[in-house]
């Protein structure tokens, strides 16, 4: 089946109609920051038929170093090898899902960053699949032996030096919860606060209570003037920020991701830190 249109979001019904197409590859991206075994555990309990498990720490990130934050981007060779094991080829249509939006959005962004544009996120994730009557299985999808040569697009990212230079002169969005942005509470990183000049648009506000993305008109109201620009977006480690990036792409914007995000920013001794409301 040819795929001429590749929307950022697809519905459970769309996927049910195409789940048996050999060109469609489904990736289970469920994860929790505080539980490294969460993804493998829920995958073993039940997943969409044919879905491959991808792990945030091992597959969608590289090992942390002195800089780069908690979830540095995987290298092109490692990510290309992963896609090969998953059977992704140039004509493959990849569907990413999770149960919290962030993991699927990160995988969606990484695929595009490494040159694969035929990728969508299942709107509403695993819950939407189950609610629609989609079949669930515990059978493990077999590994494949395809070859995929990743080609990163550095124009989609901004590093620390770029963000430090542009902060205060370019729109910057912080996708973390407001209490972390304000510095009132920081359960993950050693320092609270935000990049000076950043506007707080928590990724949770982008979503409806059922985990689906809000309508374009609601998103446009949420982002305000940022909806029409090309803002820099960050979070704690470059994962949940991808939810805001996807939402902005729905509105026609072309946002940049700061992959290292706050966990990289605070590793630099000279990085300025703001607290409270901007």
ZABA-366807 format. One record per atom (N, C-alpha, C): residue in one letter; x, y negated, z. Coordinates in steps of 0.1 Angstrom, whole numbers, padded with zeros to 4 digits, always signed. Last residue first. Layout:
% ZABA-366807
aXYZ...
% end
This chain:
% ZABA-366807
x+0078-0338+0343x+0085-0347+0333x+0074-0357+0328x+0079-0330+0378x+0072-0331+0365x+0079-0341+0356x+0109-0315+0392x+0096-0322+0393x+0089-0322+0379x+0142-0319+0379x+0132-0313+0387x+0120-0321+0388x+0170-0313+0358x+0159-0321+0362x+0149-0313+0370x+0204-0311+0353x+0192-0304+0357x+0182-0314+0362x+0232-0309+0330x+0223-0316+0339x+0210-0308+0342x+0261-0289+0331x+0247-0290+0325x+0238-0298+0335x+0286-0283+0339x+0283-0297+0336x+0269-0299+0331x+0288-0256+0342x+0289-0264+0354x+0285-0278+0352x+0267-0233+0329x+0276-0243+0325x+0276-0254+0336x+0247-0217+0337x+0260-0211+0338x+0271-0221+0334x+0223-0229+0331x+0228-0231+0345x+0242-0224+0347x+0219-0220+0304x+0221-0234+0307x+0228-0236+0321x+0213-0193+0307x+0225-0197+0301x+0229-0211+0305x+0188-0193+0319x+0198-0185+0325x+0212-0187+0319x+0173-0209+0301x+0177-0214+0314x+0188-0206+0320x+0187-0197+0269x+0177-0204+0277x+0182-0208+0291x+0198-0182+0249x+0203-0181+0263x+0194-0187+0273x+0183-0190+0226x+0183-0176+0231x+0187-0175+0245x+0162-0213+0218x+0175-0214+0225x+0176-0200+0232x+0147-0215+0186x+0148-0208+0199x+0162-0210+0205x+0128-0240+0169x+0141-0233+0171x+0140-0226+0185x+0098-0240+0149x+0106-0242+0161x+0119-0235+0161x+0081-0253+0128x+0092-0244+0126x+0102-0246+0138x+0044-0253+0125x+0057-0258+0129x+0068-0248+0127x+0020-0241+0119x+0028-0246+0108x+0041-0252+0112x+0007-0228+0139x+0003-0242+0136x+0011-0249+0125x+0020-0205+0142x+0006-0204+0137x+0001-0218+0133x+0043-0214+0153x+0044-0210+0139x+0030-0209+0133x+0035-0218+0179x+0038-0230+0171x+0039-0226+0156x+0032-0191+0186x+0020-0200+0186x+0023-0212+0178x+0059-0183+0184x+0049-0177+0176x+0036-0186+0175x+0070-0199+0205x+0075-0200+0191x+0064-0194+0181x+0056-0189+0227x+0054-0203+0223x+0059-0205+0208x+0068-0164+0227x+0053-0165+0226x+0050-0179+0221x+0095-0168+0230x+0090-0164+0217x+0075-0164+0215x+0098-0173+0257x+0098-0184+0248x+0093-0181+0234x+0101-0148+0268x+0088-0153+0268x+0087-0166+0259x+0130-0147+0260x+0120-0137+0257x+0107-0143+0256x+0151-0163+0269x+0149-0162+0255x+0139-0152+0251x+0152-0165+0297x+0163-0158+0290x+0160-0156+0275x+0133-0185+0305x+0143-0180+0314x+0155-0174+0307x+0130-0205+0277x+0124-0200+0288x+0134-0196+0299x+0126-0229+0249x+0134-0220+0258x+0125-0215+0269x+0127-0245+0218x+0119-0238+0228x+0129-0229+0236x+0127-0275+0200x+0135-0264+0206x+0127-0258+0217x+0103-0283+0174x+0109-0284+0187x+0118-0273+0190x+0094-0297+0150x+0102-0285+0150x+0110-0285+0163x+0059-0307+0149x+0073-0309+0147x+0081-0296+0147x+0032-0305+0156x+0036-0309+0142x+0050-0310+0139x+0030-0300+0182x+0025-0290+0173x+0029-0293+0159x+0037-0320+0198x+0047-0311+0195x+0043-0301+0185x+0014-0335+0204x+0023-0340+0193x+0034-0330+0189x-0002-0306+0217x-0002-0320+0214x+0007-0324+0202x-0004-0281+0227x+0009-0286+0223x+0010-0301+0220x-0032-0280+0231x-0022-0276+0242x-0009-0282+0239x-0043-0286+0206x-0046-0294+0218x-0036-0292+0229x-0034-0264+0192x-0030-0278+0188x-0032-0288+0199x-0047-0243+0205x-0032-0244+0206x-0027-0258+0202x-0073-0248+0198x-0069-0249+0212x-0054-0250+0214x-0071-0245+0170x-0075-0258+0175x-0071-0259+0190x-0062-0218+0168x-0054-0229+0164x-0058-0242+0169x-0071-0200+0199x-0074-0205+0185x-0064-0216+0181x-0047-0180+0218x-0058-0190+0217x-0060-0194+0202x-0040-0145+0215x-0036-0159+0214x-0048-0168+0212x-0050-0121+0241x-0050-0126+0227x-0045-0141+0227x-0053-0116+0267x-0040-0114+0261x-0039-0118+0247x-0076-0122+0280x-0075-0108+0275x-0062-0106+0267x-0074-0149+0286x-0073-0139+0296x-0072-0125+0292x-0053-0162+0259x-0066-0160+0265x-0064-0150+0277x-0022-0180+0259x-0030-0168+0257x-0043-0169+0264x-0007-0202+0265x-0009-0200+0251x-0019-0188+0248x-0002-0200+0291x-0013-0210+0287x-0016-0208+0272x+0020-0184+0293x+0007-0178+0297x-0005-0187+0293x+0041-0201+0286x+0036-0192+0276x+0023-0185+0280x+0037-0235+0295x+0039-0221+0299x+0033-0211+0289x+0052-0261+0286x+0041-0254+0280x+0042-0239+0284x+0068-0290+0296x+0064-0276+0301x+0051-0272+0294x+0094-0306+0280x+0080-0306+0283x+0076-0292+0286x+0126-0319+0288x+0118-0308+0283x+0103-0310+0288x+0142-0339+0300x+0134-0342+0288x+0125-0332+0283x+0167-0317+0312x+0161-0330+0312x+0154-0333+0299x+0156-0284+0318x+0165-0292+0310x+0159-0306+0309x+0147-0278+0353x+0145-0277+0338x+0155-0286+0331x+0146-0257+0383x+0145-0270+0375x+0144-0267+0360x+0169-0237+0403x+0156-0240+0397x+0156-0254+0390x+0193-0211+0403x+0190-0226+0403x+0177-0228+0397x+0194-0184+0400x+0200-0190+0412x+0197-0205+0414x+0163-0169+0388x+0176-0175+0386x+0181-0182+0399x+0139-0159+0400x+0147-0151+0391x+0162-0156+0391x+0121-0175+0413x+0122-0161+0418x+0133-0153+0410x+0118-0206+0423x+0127-0199+0413x+0130-0185+0418x+0099-0234+0428x+0100-0220+0431x+0108-0213+0420x+0102-0260+0420x+0095-0257+0433x+0097-0243+0437x+0111-0266+0395x+0121-0263+0405x+0115-0261+0419x+0094-0270+0375x+0095-0281+0384x+0106-0279+0394x+0096-0244+0362x+0100-0256+0355x+0103-0268+0365x+0085-0229+0382x+0099-0227+0379x+0104-0239+0372x+0059-0238+0382x+0066-0239+0395x+0081-0237+0392x+0050-0232+0356x+0052-0246+0360x+0061-0247+0373x+0067-0206+0338x+0056-0211+0347x+0060-0224+0353x+0084-0215+0307x+0082-0208+0319x+0070-0213+0327x+0090-0228+0283x+0078-0219+0283x+0076-0212+0296x+0097-0260+0275x+0101-0250+0285x+0088-0241+0286x+0107-0277+0246x+0096-0271+0253x+0102-0260+0262x+0118-0308+0233x+0122-0295+0239x+0110-0290+0247x+0124-0330+0207x+0114-0324+0215x+0119-0310+0220x+0153-0350+0212x+0146-0341+0203x+0136-0334+0212x+0166-0365+0230x+0165-0371+0217x+0157-0362+0207x+0167-0349+0253x+0163-0363+0254x+0162-0371+0241x+0190-0328+0238x+0181-0330+0250x+0179-0345+0252x+0211-0326+0220x+0198-0330+0215x+0188-0334+0226x+0233-0316+0233x+0234-0328+0225x+0221-0334+0222x+0223-0293+0245x+0229-0304+0254x+0230-0317+0246x+0217-0278+0223x+0207-0283+0231x+0211-0294+0240x+0243-0274+0212x+0233-0281+0204x+0222-0287+0213x+0256-0260+0233x+0261-0273+0229x+0251-0281+0221x+0240-0237+0235x+0240-0246+0246x+0245-0260+0241x+0223-0233+0202x+0232-0228+0214x+0232-0239+0224x+0194-0224+0185x+0202-0235+0190x+0210-0230+0202x+0181-0207+0155x+0185-0208+0169x+0193-0221+0172x+0177-0205+0128x+0165-0203+0137x+0169-0205+0152x+0201-0206+0115x+0192-0218+0115x+0180-0217+0123x+0212-0181+0114x+0216-0190+0126x+0207-0203+0126x+0199-0153+0107x+0197-0167+0102x+0200-0176+0114x+0216-0122+0099x+0211-0132+0109x+0209-0146+0102x+0208-0094+0084x+0214-0107+0080x+0209-0118+0089x+0214-0059+0086x+0208-0071+0092x+0216-0084+0087x+0206-0033+0068x+0217-0042+0069x+0211-0056+0074x+0197+0000+0074x+0192-0014+0074x+0204-0023+0077x+0187+0032+0065x+0198+0023+0066x+0193+0008+0065x+0171+0059+0083x+0172+0049+0072x+0184+0040+0074x+0163+0082+0097x+0176+0080+0093x+0178+0071+0081x+0143+0083+0127x+0145+0084+0113x+0159+0082+0110x+0128+0102+0154x+0137+0092+0149x+0139+0094+0134x+0093+0108+0160x+0106+0112+0157x+0115+0101+0152x+0073+0097+0188x+0076+0096+0174x+0090+0100+0170x+0059+0119+0211x+0070+0110+0208x+0073+0109+0193x+0026+0119+0222x+0036+0125+0213x+0047+0115+0210x+0005+0109+0235x+0017+0109+0243x+0029+0116+0235x-0019+0085+0222x-0012+0098+0222x+0000+0097+0232x-0051+0072+0213x-0039+0071+0221x-0032+0085+0222x-0071+0055+0189x-0066+0067+0195x-0053+0065+0202x-0092+0026+0196x-0080+0032+0189x-0075+0045+0197x-0113+0012+0206x-0115+0026+0203x-0103+0033+0196x-0107-0013+0213x-0113-0012+0199x-0116+0003+0196x-0094-0010+0237x-0107-0016+0237x-0114-0014+0224x-0069-0002+0227x-0077+0007+0235x-0092+0003+0235x-0060-0026+0214x-0061-0013+0207x-0070-0003+0214x-0060-0044+0235x-0069-0046+0224x-0071-0033+0216x-0040-0034+0251x-0053-0034+0256x-0064-0036+0245x-0017-0037+0235x-0022-0023+0238x-0036-0024+0243x-0025-0069+0220x-0016-0058+0224x-0023-0045+0227x-0035-0093+0212x-0041-0086+0224x-0034-0074+0228x-0024-0087+0180x-0030-0097+0189x-0038-0090+0200x+0005-0074+0172x-0009-0069+0174x-0015-0079+0185x+0025-0092+0150x+0022-0089+0164x+0008-0085+0165x+0044-0083+0121x+0033-0090+0127x+0032-0085+0142x+0066-0085+0093x+0064-0081+0107x+0053-0090+0113x+0085-0090+0070x+0072-0082+0070x+0070-0077+0084x+0109-0102+0071x+0098-0110+0073x+0084-0103+0074x+0140-0097+0083x+0128-0089+0079x+0116-0097+0082x+0163-0110+0092x+0160-0110+0078x+0148-0101+0073x+0168-0115+0118x+0177-0106+0111x+0172-0103+0097x+0146-0131+0125x+0160-0136+0126x+0170-0128+0118x+0126-0112+0123x+0127-0123+0113x+0141-0130+0113x+0132-0096+0144x+0131-0090+0131x+0132-0101+0120x+0130-0114+0165x+0143-0108+0162x+0143-0102+0148x+0103-0120+0166x+0112-0130+0163x+0126-0124+0159x+0092-0094+0173x+0088-0101+0161x+0098-0112+0157x+0104-0091+0198x+0107-0082+0187x+0104-0088+0174x+0092-0113+0212x+0107-0112+0211x+0111-0103+0199x+0065-0105+0210x+0069-0117+0204x+0084-0118+0202x+0066-0082+0226x+0062-0081+0212x+0067-0093+0204x+0072-0093+0251x+0081-0083+0245x+0078-0082+0230x+0051-0111+0256x+0064-0115+0255x+0073-0105+0248x+0025-0098+0258x+0028-0107+0247x+0043-0110+0246x+0018-0077+0274x+0020-0090+0281x+0024-0101+0271x+0019-0053+0263x+0007-0055+0271x+0009-0068+0279x+0027-0050+0228x+0030-0048+0242x+0018-0049+0250x+0038-0044+0194x+0028-0046+0204x+0034-0044+0218x+0045-0050+0160x+0050-0050+0174x+0038-0052+0183x+0048-0036+0129x+0038-0041+0138x+0043-0039+0152x+0063-0039+0097x+0064-0036+0111x+0054-0043+0120x+0064-0025+0067x+0056-0035+0074x+0057-0031+0089x+0092-0019+0045x+0084-0015+0057x+0076-0027+0062x+0109-0025+0025x+0095-0026+0022x+0086-0022+0034x+0134-0022+0038x+0130-0035+0033x+0115-0036+0030x+0128-0001+0066x+0134-0004+0053x+0129-0017+0048x+0129+0016+0096x+0126+0004+0090x+0134+0002+0077x+0134+0038+0112x+0129+0040+0098x+0125+0028+0091x+0147+0036+0135x+0132+0035+0136x+0126+0037+0122x+0173+0037+0128x+0167+0048+0136x+0152+0048+0137x+0174+0012+0116x+0176+0024+0108x+0170+0036+0115x+0171-0005+0137x+0161-0005+0127x+0162+0008+0118x+0195+0001+0150x+0182+0003+0157x+0172+0004+0146x+0214-0009+0132x+0214+0005+0135x+0201+0009+0142x+0208-0036+0133x+0206-0029+0121x+0205-0014+0123x+0216-0041+0159x+0201-0042+0156x+0198-0035+0143x+0243-0036+0157x+0235-0029+0167x+0220-0029+0163x+0251-0055+0138x+0253-0041+0136x+0244-0032+0145x+0243-0080+0150x+0237-0076+0137x+0239-0061+0135x+0237-0078+0186x+0245-0081+0174x+0239-0075+0162x+0209-0091+0205x+0217-0080+0200x+0225-0084+0188x+0212-0121+0225x+0207-0114+0213x+0215-0102+0209x+0210-0118+0260x+0217-0122+0248x+0211-0115+0236x+0195-0121+0286x+0191-0113+0275x+0197-0118+0262x+0206-0139+0305x+0202-0125+0309x+0200-0116+0297x+0232-0159+0289x+0219-0156+0297x+0217-0142+0299x+0255-0169+0277x+0245-0162+0269x+0232-0158+0276x+0285-0160+0295x+0275-0170+0290x+0265-0162+0281x+0296-0137+0305x+0297-0149+0313x+0288-0161+0308x+0270-0114+0295x+0284-0118+0297x+0284-0130+0305x+0247-0087+0291x+0250-0100+0295x+0265-0102+0297x+0244-0067+0261x+0248-0068+0275x+0251-0082+0279x+0216-0077+0240x+0229-0071+0243x+0233-0073+0257x+0182-0067+0233x+0192-0076+0239x+0205-0069+0238x+0166-0047+0224x+0162-0061+0220x+0172-0071+0226x+0177-0023+0234x+0174-0025+0220x+0173-0039+0216x+0181-0025+0262x+0190-0017+0254x+0189-0020+0239x+0162-0042+0272x+0175-0044+0277x+0185-0037+0267x+0137-0034+0260x+0142-0048+0260x+0157-0049+0262x+0134-0007+0238x+0137-0012+0252x+0142-0026+0251x+0108+0007+0220x+0120-0001+0219x+0121-0007+0233x+0092+0036+0208x+0095+0028+0220x+0108+0020+0217x+0071+0038+0180x+0084+0040+0186x+0086+0031+0198x+0039+0052+0173x+0047+0041+0177x+0060+0046+0183x+0023+0073+0166x+0034+0070+0157x+0043+0059+0162x-0005+0060+0182x+0001+0071+0175x+0011+0066+0165x+0002+0040+0211x-0004+0040+0198x+0002+0052+0189x+0005+0058+0242x+0008+0048+0232x+0001+0050+0219x+0010+0070+0275x+0001+0068+0264x+0005+0057+0255x+0030+0077+0292x+0016+0078+0297x+0007+0078+0285x+0053+0070+0279x+0051+0084+0282x+0037+0087+0286x+0050+0042+0281x+0050+0049+0268x+0047+0063+0269x+0053+0037+0308x+0039+0035+0302x+0039+0042+0288x+0081+0044+0310x+0070+0050+0318x+0057+0049+0312x+0094+0027+0293x+0095+0042+0290x+0084+0049+0298x+0088+0002+0305x+0084+0005+0291x+0084+0020+0289x+0098+0004+0332x+0084+0002+0329x+0080+0007+0315x+0123+0004+0341x+0118+0017+0336x+0103+0016+0331x+0130-0021+0351x+0136-0016+0339x+0131-0004+0333x+0112-0045+0364x+0111-0030+0364x+0117-0025+0351x+0111-0072+0361x+0115-0066+0374x+0115-0051+0375x+0102-0076+0335x+0115-0081+0339x+0120-0075+0352x+0088-0051+0317x+0087-0059+0328x+0100-0064+0333x+0073-0041+0285x+0084-0042+0294x+0080-0051+0306x+0065-0028+0253x+0061-0031+0266x+0073-0031+0276x+0067-0024+0226x+0077-0033+0232x+0073-0036+0246x+0065-0001+0201x+0060-0003+0215x+0070-0011+0222x+0059-0005+0167x+0069-0006+0178x+0063-0010+0191x+0052+0011+0137x+0047+0004+0149x+0057+0006+0160x+0052+0007+0103x+0060+0012+0114x+0056+0004+0127x+0039+0015+0072x+0037+0008+0085x+0044+0014+0096x+0043+0031+0051x+0051+0019+0051x+0049+0011+0064x+0025+0052+0053x+0039+0054+0057x+0048+0042+0057x-0005+0046+0069x+0003+0042+0058x+0017+0044+0061x-0020+0050+0091x-0015+0062+0085x-0006+0059+0073x-0030+0026+0099x-0021+0033+0108x-0014+0045+0102x-0048+0009+0087x-0035+0012+0080x-0025+0020+0088x-0070+0005+0102x-0072+0008+0088x-0060+0012+0081x-0059-0002+0127x-0065+0011+0126x-0068+0015+0111x-0050-0028+0121x-0040-0017+0123x-0047-0003+0121x-0074-0041+0120x-0065-0041+0108x-0055-0030+0109x-0083-0037+0146x-0091-0031+0134x-0082-0031+0122x-0065-0052+0160x-0065-0038+0162x-0073-0031+0151x-0051-0078+0139x-0061-0073+0148x-0059-0058+0150x-0021-0097+0138x-0030-0088+0132x-0039-0082+0143x-0001-0126+0133x-0010-0118+0142x-0019-0109+0133x+0012-0137+0112x+0020-0135+0124x+0012-0126+0134x+0006-0120+0081x+0003-0130+0091x+0011-0127+0104x+0016-0116+0051x+0021-0111+0063x+0018-0121+0074x+0005-0104+0020x+0003-0114+0030x+0008-0108+0044x+0010-0081+0005x+0013-0094-0001x+0013-0105+0010x+0019-0051+0007x+0015-0061+0017x+0020-0074+0012x+0008-0021-0010x+0016-0034-0010x+0010-0043+0001x+0008+0012+0000x+0000+0000+0000x+0009-0013+0000
% end
